[in-house]
């Protein structure tokens, strides 16, 4: 997921010009546009514009130059305790993660830290051969769970994986070498995700966090300001003990702990390699819950002694990096204020600023264009104009609430992001984004009222002609953007709780060689010659490779849930596996969650080249059921690369 084709000099020149032009515009705004403007609207809009300029400044600083973030070859072997905290995640989710841990090559001990005190978790740990640990209460949530485990560990290093983050076989190999430097306390890897149909995915493997992990984090590495991102992290146990364990004063234990480590002089590192695959928030509710928790927890650090403004021991670069991360959340109230000012102007005729039209053409318009272009270029292919706007509007309400929460007593606790969920699409999106939907309704009403007034069909306070045209144009544009966001989310229908990974396998059904195009533990997509009735049950013989290249044979019963014939092509069946055995389920999970991702990301070399059952029996039949591609193990999926300073 490397950005290519971007000229670094051009990027920096555009960013610098944008900031200088924005500064000139703001000087004009402050000194020459207040006369005759409504004081409240003037100050509100000016504050929002200042936030936008500062945000771009922090973004440009973080993305200005990316440091080299490569693995370091370890000179000594260090034993690692791999901690997998869990509370209420499904067994299948934990099973995939533990299978991934078992495939990790570096010497380690895996611990399942069960805060749910569930018998099924203890059984799973026993079956998977990992250590099981629980505690009598859930104080301080995940942070308390990890701190409780620290007293039971003996390894020099501690790796932390979320319950749904499946490590690739060389996860530890690529990170532990940095600990040859005795001052390094933490090494972080980026988060990538296996469920490419999640609400936060944009196209292919590109998702809402791609910009952060592929551009912002390498920028933080430049200043030694990489922070713990909750999972995919290896820490030095003695460093955690030095600061009294994982910090518990906020629900953002990772962000808060990183500041304390840096203030004590410990170093952190970032490795820009895909080393684990998690589950992105599957539906809109889960996405908003997760982002709200991050925003509330991170911002709460501002009320602690570890506030980056005054926390002792931080370098200037580290302070700017942390403040840049926190500034991202102020984009929510900024959008809300600008929307409110626009609606108030359209309805009342009161203006937030006065100025000659030529000055808007010379200062305001270029600033808007340059800021958008700088945002695009600084993202180096990981963010686009529409993407940034889409997620900005989606998070406006929760980020505004989080900023408002800074001035209220801390409320709410740690809530685990659900690992399963469905989006039924439709009008329900309005319930999930009430502030955005309400804002769209008010803006639409204000535009209709103002247009009617301009046509003499309604009575509203008059506006200068230039202000009228500009306000209506901006209002129509923003309404189209917001409506597009609501419509796209309303059309995001996702009813499967498990993402079906794309594969290209051969299998056998009732003596017929068929092609398997997608697969999960619960079902598959098949291309067959002969149609089957929906509801019929088929025997399915399938052999899949493991990490060592050996093939494991599965005998499954599959119920046909859908059937459709392509024009002049084979029949596509969607089938559900009926009560697969525990062994078959484990094999399916291991193949789809561990083996296949490891191969696609070039993280393992499989030995052996044994054929599929279909090609062993009758290779000629394969062409009739999907062509020569069915002879390969799986179809290749290449890497493909918004949230500034999230």
C-alpha positions, 0 to 999 in steps of 0.5 A, spaced: 500 500 500 505 504 498 503 511 494 507 512 488 507 517 483 507 523 487 512 529 487 514 531 494 517 537 492 510 539 489 506 537 495 510 541 499 510 547 495 502 546 494 501 545 502 506 551 503 502 556 498 495 554 501 497 555 508 500 562 506 494 564 502 489 562 508 493 566 512 492 572 508 485 571 507 484 570 515 488 577 516 483 580 511 477 577 514 479 579 521 481 586 519 476 588 514 470 584 514 467 585 521 464 592 519 456 591 518 456 584 519 452 580 525 457 580 531 455 573 533 455 570 526 462 574 524 465 571 530 462 564 529 464 563 522 471 566 523 472 561 529 470 555 524 475 558 519 481 559 524 480 551 526 480 549 519 486 553 517 490 550 524 487 543 522 490 544 515 497 546 518 497 540 523 496 536 517 501 539 513 506 538 519 505 531 520 504 529 512 510 533 510 515 528 510 515 521 512 520 517 515 523 510 513 519 505 517 522 499 516 523 492 520 530 491 524 533 484 524 533 482 531 540 480 534 538 476 540 531 472 541 527 475 546 521 471 548 514 475 547 508 474 551 502 475 546 496 478 550 489 477 547 484 481 551 476 479 550 470 481 554 464 479 549 467 477 542 464 471 539 468 464 539 469 464 532 472 471 532 477 469 538 478 462 534 481 466 528 486 470 532 488 464 536 490 460 530 493 466 527 497 467 534 499 459 533 502 461 526 507 466 529 514 464 528 517 468 533 518 464 540 512 467 544 506 465 549 499 466 547 495 469 553 487 469 553 485 475 557 478 473 559 474 479 562 467 476 561 469 470 565 466 465 560 466 458 560 467 457 553 473 462 553 476 457 558 475 451 553 477 455 547 484 456 550 485 449 553 483 447 546 488 452 542 493 450 547 494 458 550 494 460 557 488 463 560 487 468 565 481 472 568 480 476 574 474 477 579 472 484 576 472 489 570 475 495 573 478 500 568 476 495 562 482 493 557 487 497 561 485 494 567 485 487 564 492 488 561 495 491 568 492 484 571 496 480 566 503 484 567 504 480 574 503 473 571 508 474 565 515 473 564 517 475 557 521 481 556 516 483 551 509 484 551 505 484 544 497 486 545 492 484 540 485 486 539 480 480 539 479 480 532 486 482 530 489 476 526 497 476 526 500 474 520 506 469 521 512 474 521 508 479 526 513 479 531 519 478 527 518 484 523 517 488 530 522 485 535 528 487 532 527 495 534 528 492 541 535 492 540 535 499 542 534 499 550 531 505 550 525 503 545 519 502 549 513 500 543 513 498 536 507 499 532 504 496 526 498 499 522 491 496 522 489 493 516 482 489 515 479 483 512 472 485 511 472 489 505 465 490 505 465 494 512 462 501 512 469 504 513 471 501 507 472 506 500 474 501 495 478 495 495 483 495 501 482 502 502 479 504 508 477 510 513 484 509 517 489 508 511 491 515 511 492 515 518 496 509 518 500 510 511 501 517 511 500 520 518 504 515 522 510 515 518 510 522 519 510 521 527 515 517 526 520 523 524 519 526 530 519 520 535 512 521 536 509 514 534 503 512 539 500 506 541 494 504 537 491 499 541 493 493 537 498 490 533 503 493 538 509 490 542 511 493 548 517 492 553 514 490 559 520 494 564 517 500 560 510 499 562 512 497 569 517 504 569 510 508 568 506 504 573 502 500 568 497 502 562 494 508 564 487 508 567 485 515 568 482 515 561 478 510 556 484 512 551 489 508 555 493 507 549 494 514 547 495 516 554 500 511 556 504 513 550 504 520 552 507 518 559 512 513 556 515 519 551 515 524 557 519 519 561 524 519 555 522 512 552 522 511 545 517 509 540 517 506 533 513 505 527 513 499 522 509 500 515 508 493 513 502 489 513 502 484 519 495 483 522 488 483 519 482 485 523 475 486 523 473 494 521 466 496 524 461 492 520 455 497 520 454 504 522 452 503 529 459 500 530 463 505 527 460 511 530 461 507 537 468 506 536 469 513 533 466 516 539 470 512 544 476 514 541 474 522 541 472 522 548 478 518 551 483 522 547 480 529 548 480 527 556 487 527 556 487 535 555 484 535 563 490 530 565 497 532 567 499 529 561 496 534 556 501 535 551 501 542 552 505 542 559 506 535 560 514 535 562 519 531 558 516 532 551 520 534 545 517 540 541 515 535 535 512 530 540 507 536 542 506 538 535 504 531 533 500 529 539 496 536 538 495 535 531 492 528 533 487 531 538 485 537 533 482 532 528 476 532 533 475 539 532 473 538 525 466 536 528 464 542 531 467 546 525 462 543 520 456 544 525 458 551 526 459 553 519 452 549 517 449 553 522 452 560 520 449 558 513 442 556 515 442 563 519 444 567 513 439 564 509 433 565 513 435 571 517 439 575 511 444 577 517 451 576 514 457 574 517 462 578 513 462 584 509 467 585 503 468 587 496 466 581 491 473 582 488 477 580 495 473 574 495 475 572 488 482 574 490 483 571 497 477 566 499 476 562 492 484 561 491 484 559 499 478 554 498 481 551 492 488 550 494 486 547 501 482 542 497 488 541 493 493 540 499 489 536 502 489 531 496 496 531 495 498 531 502 494 524 502 499 521 497 493 517 494 490 515 500 484 520 501 480 524 496 476 530 496 469 526 496 472 521 501 474 526 506 468 530 506 464 524 507 467 521 513 467 528 516 460 529 515 459 522 518 462 524 524 460 531 525 455 529 531 459 524 535 465 529 534 461 535 536 459 531 542 466 529 544 468 536 544 462 539 548 464 533 553 470 536 555 466 541 559 462 536 562 463 531 567 466 525 564 460 520 563 460 513 560 465 508 560 469 503 555 464 499 550 467 494 546 466 495 538 461 489 536 465 485 531 458 483 528 453 487 525 448 488 519 446 494 516 439 493 513 439 500 509 433 505 508 431 510 512 434 508 519 440 512 517 437 518 519 436 515 526 443 513 527 445 520 524 440 525 527 444 531 527 446 531 520 439 529 518 436 535 522 442 539 519 440 537 512 432 538 513 434 545 516 438 547 510 433 545 505 428 549 508 432 555 508 434 554 501 427 554 499 425 559 503 430 564 500 429 562 493 422 563 494 423 570 497 428 572 491 422 570 487 417 574 491 413 568 493 415 569 501 417 575 505 424 574 508 429 580 510 433 582 504 440 580 502 445 584 497 445 580 491 452 578 491 451 575 498 445 572 496 448 568 490 454 566 494 450 563 499 445 560 495 450 556 491 454 554 497 448 552 500 446 548 494 453 545 494 453 543 501 446 540 501 448 536 495 454 533 499 450 531 505 444 528 501 449 524 498 452 522 504 445 520 507 443 516 501 450 512 500 449 510 507 442 509 506 444 504 500 449 500 504 446 494 505 450 488 509 446 482 512 452 478 512 456 478 519 462 474 516 465 477 510 466 472 504 473 472 502 475 472 494 478 465 492 479 461 486 478 454 488 476 447 485 471 443 489 467 437 487 459 436 488 456 430 486 461 428 481 461 435 478 468 439 478 465 446 480 469 453 482 469 456 489 469 463 488 468 466 495 468 462 502 467 463 509 466 459 515 459 459 514 458 458 506 461 459 499 459 462 492 460 456 487 460 456 479 457 450 477 454 447 470 448 444 472 442 448 476 440 446 483 434 448 486 434 453 492 433 449 498 436 443 496 442 440 500 449 438 496 455 434 498 461 438 497 468 436 497 473 441 498 481 441 499 484 447 502 492 448 503 495 450 510 501 454 512 505 449 510 503 447 504 499 441 506 492 440 503 486 438 508 480 435 505 473 437 508 467 434 507 461 439 507 454 439 507 451 445 503 444 448 502 443 452 496 440 459 498 441 462 492 441 460 484 442 465 478 445 463 471 449 468 468 448 470 460 452 464 456 455 462 462 455 457 469 450 458 474 452 461 480 450 458 487 450 461 494 450 455 499 450 455 506 454 450 510 450 445 515 453 444 521 460 443 519 464 439 524 469 443 529 475 440 525 472 443 518 470 449 521 477 450 524 480 449 517 475 454 514 477 459 519 485 458 519 484 458 511 480 464 510 483 468 516 490 466 516 493 462 510 490 466 505 492 473 508 499 471 509 499 468 502 496 474 499 501 479 503 507 475 501 508 473 509 509 466 508 512 461 503 508 455 502 512 448 501 509 443 496 504 444 490 499 439 491 493 439 486 486 440 488 481 434 488 478 436 482 484 437 478 487 430 481 480 427 478 479 430 471 482 436 469 478 437 463 472 438 467 474 444 470 474 449 464 466 447 463 465 450 470 469 456 470 475 456 466 483 455 467 483 459 473 480 454 477 486 450 477 490 455 481 489 456 489 486 462 489 485 469 485 491 474 487 489 480 490 494 486 490 495 491 495 491 498 494 492 503 499 482 520 511 483 522 517 488 527 518 492 526 524 486 521 527 
